[in-house]
Amino acid sequence: MSAISVRLPDSIHNMAREIASGDHISLNQFIASAVAEKISALTTETYLAQRAAKGSVDKFRAALAKVPAIEPEELDRL
């Protein structure tokens, strides 16, 4: 495991400490989870952008054409 030194504004440090305390976890664990969450969001965004670039409107329409034209069940109606 690596150790890093991060400078945070006092307001962010205090809020992070309060949230971690409220969740009964250490500040280190909270910050590690926050960084992991941000990494996950960014990699997901990149993945989805790459998948979208490979998309095809024609293939989408062809797939949609295979869906039967039936009324949705009562629980699925808006």
Buried (B, 14 or more C-beta within 10 A) or exposed (E): EEEEEEEEEEEEBEEBBEEBEEEEEEBEEBBEEEEEEEEEEEEEEEEEEEEEEEEEEEEEEEEEEEEEEEEEEEEEEE
